Amino acid sequence: MKFLLVSANFCRDPLPVYPLGMGVVAKVLHDAGHEVSQFDPLPYGQDGFQKPLEEAFRAFMPDAIGISIRNIDVADSNAANSHYFDSILKVISACQALGDCPVSLGGAGFSMNPEAVLAATGADYGIAGEGESAILDFANDLQNATLPPKGTIYRRPGKSISGARYSIKIAEFYIRETHTIPIQTKRGCPFHCIYCTYPMLEGHSLRVRDIDQVLGDIAFVKEIFPDAMIYFTDSIFNDPKHHYKSLLQRMIDLDLAMPWTGFITPYNLTPEDIDVMAESGLACADLGVDGSTDETLRGLGKNFTFQQVRECCRRFEELHIGVNANAMFGGPGETWDTVDQGIQNLKELGSAYVIIFSGIRLLSGAPLFNIARQENAIPEDWDDTTPLYYYAPGIDPNILHEKLIQGFSSSKNCVYPPDSRNDDYRLLHKYGYAKIRKLKLGATTRRRK
């Protein structure tokens, strides 16, 4: 069977992201003997993708179209375009107009509330959750002419984790724009952050990809895109069982060390751990901070203190490793006192680049959603496709916005509103974060001499 896979993501803020999920499904279908073509509309824009999509369809003539939905909105409560479900509908409508073949939806954004999204879009079928096994069920039904009634959602959690079938053509665009290619090494998250849906999508138990397959992906990226930086997309890269250290040591031993970044938690992170990260090529730590005081960290379900955040940032800075972090104000336990203290704490994190958010996006299935419901903060007519943000009782969003504007206005590293420096951030990655870091390190060495 022939499958045309299409990404429905147009988001460029703060950076465009390679459609890894689409690549994973492409590999599973290809390995099962099916023909697969991948199409990414993002480079063409919302007003220019229709003709290239039609050309891709006519050249391939697929038996089915699969659409990957990464997000249905953004985390920034102040974003002017915080609801971009319309762009997803535009992609789906364009695919439906191409022919009579069935259109199926999948991806993390779809899986958050598949029934609501499928109903809102009018697509034929859905693949909820991890798609490796379910997409093969759909493919078998299609091949055997035994498809169930339209509106059916396929669900079959898989045990194994597939790598991605990278499209060189698609990857070249993201290399030009961000110099970044994603690789996943494991799924699942053992932590209990109250706002997060990773456990719902991937489970709490860690499942690790075969290390040789991951190393193969790294070797592929290093050979084809030598200027790339790898983004390890695991929910948490430095897992408590230290699987990540085995991978990093193999990278070092096999001469596969190269610039990389990933989501890193300060929990139990030692200077020795950071040293191994540095030796394997860590260029920038995407540090999972999210809270700005001990009180708000506890309120978010974090298992570390703000002092641990300070210590991690200090060690990264000593090794000339960049730090990106997010911090959310307005969560459970937030008071005006913690707001003031949090502003001060974040400004004391040295060179760490901190993106500040006001309010926390509510996602059904996350524990915070139940807290909001108990506080009567969920409108009765609310649906999952409309962004809704949590603010602790007593925290007025408008007053908080003004306090954050005032508190961070003079800071060069703490960014509020979150999108206020997107152009600078995109320019940095368009040149290449790792390249700029190398230039800075070279300048530092020359000054020391």
N, C-alpha and C positions, 0 to 999 in steps of 0.2 A: 504494500500500500504506500501511497505518497502523501506526506504530511507537510503542509506549509505552516511553519511556526512564526508567529508575529508578536513582537513586544508591543505593549500598549502604554509604555512610559515615555512621557515628553518632559519630565522634570529635569531641569538643569541647575537647580539650586540646592546646595551650593555648587555641586558638580554633576555632570552627567555620569551615569553609572552603567557599566557594561551589563547587558541582560544575562546574567549567569544562569538563572533558573531556566530560561529558554534553552540555553546550551546543554544543561543537564538532561532535559527531556529529549533534546535532539540526539544526544549520545545513546540514551536508552533505546529509542526507536531505531536508530541506525544499527546498534549492536544486535537488535532483534530481527534484522533483515529488511527493515523498511527504508524507503527513500525519504530523505528529509531536506528541506530548504528552510533557511532562516531569514527573516526580514525584520529590520529595525527601522521604524519610521522616524525616530528622534533626529537623525541628521538632516532630514528633509523639512522638519517642522510641521505643525498642525495644518498648515494651509498648502503644503507642498508634497505630502507623502502619498496622496491618492494615486497619482499616475505611476510612480515607481512601484507601488504595491500592485497595481493592476498588471504592469509589465511582468513583475515577478510571478504573479499568478498565471498569466497566459503562457509564460515560458515553461512553467513547471506542471500546470494542470493537476493540482493535488486532488486526492480523494477526500481530504478533510483539512480544516484549518484549526489550529490551536492558538489561542491568544493568552499571553502571559500578562497578568496584572500585578505589578509590583506594589503599588500604593494607590489608595483612592483619595488621599489628601496629604497634608504635611503637618509636622509637629508644631509649627510656629503659629500661635494664635493671632499674631499681628499681620500675617502674610496677606497681601492683597488678593492673591489667587490661591487661598488655602483650600478651596474645593475645586479640584480639577477632574471630577467625575465626567464632566461633559467631554473632555478630550478622550477618555476611554470609550465613551459611547460613540464618538466619531470614528474611532478605529474599528469598533465592532460593526457599526453600520456599513463602513466601507468594505469590510470583509464579507458581510452578508449580501452585499450587492454584486459580488463577483460571480456568483453561481449558486447552484443548488446543493453543494457539498455541505455537510454539517459543520457548524462552528461550535467549538468547545472552549470554555474558559478555565484558567487555572492560575496559580501563583499565590504569593503570600497575601496580597491585597484582596484577592477573591476569597481565599480560604478563611479570612476573618469572619465573614458572614456570607457563605456561599448562596444560601437560599435567597437572601435579599438582593444580592448583586445579580444573580441569574434572572430573577424576576424583573429587576429594573432594566436589564439590558436586552432581554428577549433572545438571548443566545440559546442554542439547542441543548447543550450539555455542559457539565462542569466536572472538574477534577479537584477535589478538596484535599488539602493537606499535602504531604509529600507525594509527588506525582509519579515516581518511578514505576511502581507496580500498577497503580490505577490507570495510567496512560496505556499500558499494555493490555489491560482488560478492555479498555475502549477500542484499541486497535484490533483486538481479536473479534470483538462484536461487530465492528465495521467490516472486517474481512469476511466474516461468516454470515453477513446480512442478518444479524440477530440483535441489532441495536434496540435498546429499551425505548419506551415512550420519551418524547422530547421533554426536557425539564429534569431528567434524571441526573443526579450528582453521583459520580463515582468516588468511592472512598475505600482505599485499601492501604493501610500503613505498611511501608516496607521495612525490612531489617537492614539491608545493605544500603550504602551510600554511593551513588555514582559520581564520577567526575563529569566534566563538561566537554562537549564537542565544540571547540572554539571556532568561530567563523573568522578567518583572517581578514576578510573585507570589513566586517563589523568591528573587529578589534582595532584595525588601523585607525578608524575614526576616534576611538577612545584614547589610543596612544597619542594622537595629535592633540586631543583636548585635555587629557589629564595625566598621560604617561602612567596609567594605572590599569592593571588587569587583576580581576578577582580570582581567588582560589579558595575553596572550602576544604577544611581538613577534618571536621567533625560536626555533628549536630547534637542538639539538646543543650539544656542549661540547668545546672544543679542549684542555682541560686533562686531567690524568691523576691525579686523586686516587684513591687505591687502594681506598677504601671505597665509591665512588659508582657508581651504575648508570645515570646520565644518558646516558653514551656508548653503553651497551648498548641503551637505549630509543630514543634520538634520534640516535645517531651522533656522531662527533667533528667532522664538518664542520658549520660554521654555515650554517643556511638561514634567510633573513630574510623575514618577511612583507612584503607590499606596504605601504609606509609610509603611503599614503593610506587603506588599510583600517584600519590601526592608529589613525590620527588620527580616522577615523570612529567607531571604538569609544570613543575618549577623549571625543570631542564628545558621543556618546550618553550616556555615564556622567555627564559634567558637566551636561548638560541635565536628565536624568531624576533624578539623585541628586546635587544640588549640594553636599551635605555629605559625599560619599564620599571615600575615599582609594583611589587605584588601587594594586593590587599587581601589578607586572610579574613574571610567573611564570617568566621565562626562567631556565635553569639558571645562567647568569651574565649580568647585565644589561649591565655595562660590558665588552663584548667587545673583544678585542685589535684588531679592525679598525675600531673606533669607529663601528659602525652606530648605536649608541645615541645618540651625540652629534648625528647628523643628525636623529634623531627629537626629541630634546630641543630642538634649535634651532627645528625646525618648530613644536613646541608653543609656544615663546616667541613666534615670529613671528605665529602664528595666534590668539594670545590664548587658548590652550588650557592654559596653565600651571595646575596644580592639585595638591593634595597627592598624593604618590606615595611608594612604597617598592619595594624589590626586592633581589634577591641581588647584592651588590657585592663584588668581589674587591679586595684591596689591591694586587694585582699591577699595576705601572705606572700606578697612580692618582696623578695629579698634583693640586696645589692648583687649577690652572686647570680640570681636569676637574670637580672638586668644586664649583667656582664655577658652572659651567654647570648642574650638577645642582640646586644651590640655587635658581638663577634660574627653573628650570622647575617648581619646587614640591616638591623632595625634602623630605619631612618626617622620615623616619627611614631610615637605612641598615641593611639586613639584611646585616651584614658577614660574609663567609665566612672566618672565622678558623680554627676547628676544632682547631688545635694551640695549645699554650701556651708552647712554647720553640722555638728554631731546630732543635733535634734532633728534636723530635716533628713539627714542620712538615715536615721532610725525610722523616721516616718515613711521613707521610701522602701524600707525593707533591706537596706544595705548592711553588709557585715564588716565594715571597716570604719575608721574614724577619719576626721579631716586631717589630723596630724599625720596619718599614714599617707594621705594624698600629698601633703607637703613634702614628706620624706622621699616619695617616689619622684616627684617633680624635680627635687634637688638632685637626685642621683642621675636622672635623665639629662639634666642640664650639664652636669659635670662631664658627661660623656658626649656632649654636643648632639644629643638626640632631641628632636623636636617633640613637643607635647601638644596635642589637640584634646580639648575636653568640652563637654556640654554641662550646663548647670541649669536646673529648672527651679523657678521660684513659684510658690503658691501651693505646694503639695501638702499632704497631711503633716500636722505639727508646725506648719509655718505660722509665725506671728510677725508683728512689725519689728520686734526686737531681733528675731532671727534674720529678717530681711536685711536690717542694718549690719548685723554681724557677718552675714553671708557676703554682702557686697565687699566688706573689708577683707574677708578671708580670700576671696577670689582674686582681688587685686594684689595679694601678697604671694601669688604663685609664680613669681619670677617671670620667665619668658613664655610660660604656658599660654597658648592661644585658646581662650575660653569663649564659647558661644553661649549666650544667655537666652533662656526661654521664659516667657511669662505664662503660667498655667501649664497643665499637663493634658495632653490629648487623651480622651477617654476612649477605650477600646473594649467592646464587650468581650468577656472571657478573661479579662485581667482583673485581679483582686480590687484594684482601685475603682473599677466600675461598680462593684457591689457596695463599696464605701460611699460612693456618690449617690447611689440609689437609697441607701439608709439615711443619707442627709437630705433626701428629696431634691437632689440636684439634677435629676434626669427628667426632662419634660415628657409628659405622657405621649405626645405625638412624635417623639424623636425617632429617627431611623439611622441605621449604622452608616449610611452613605453621607451623612451630614456631620461635619466636624463639631465636636463638643469638647470643652476644656474644663478641667477641674481646678477650683480654687478653694483653699481651706476656709472654713467658716470664719468670718471676720476680715478676710482679705478681699478688698475691693479691687477688681482688675484695673480700673482706670487709675486709682491711686498708686497701685503697684507699678504700673507702666511708667508713671511720672517719676517715682522713686528710682527705678532702674535707669531711666534716661539720665537723671541727675547724677546717680551714683557712679555710672560708668562713662560719663561724657568725656572725662579727661584721661581715660585709660587707653593705651595703644594696643593692649593685648586682650582685654575683655570686650566682647562685641555685643552690643544691644542697640537696636533690634537685631535679631539674628541675620537678617538679609542685608544689613546696612553695608557690609564689605564684601558681598558676593563677587563683585567684579574683580577686586584685588585678589581674592582667593582663587578664582578661576585663572587669572593671569599667572599666578604663582605655579599652578599645576600645569598650565599650558606650556610653560617653559620647562617644567620638570622639577618637582620638589627635591629629588635626590641630587640633581645637577646643582641647584642653588646651594644646597647643604654642602656639597663638595667644594664649591667656590668659597663659601664662608670658612670652611675648615682650612682651606689653602691659605686664605688671607690671614687667619689666626696664626698659622704656622710661620708664615713669612714675618709677621710682626714680632713673634717670639725670637726669631733668629736675629 
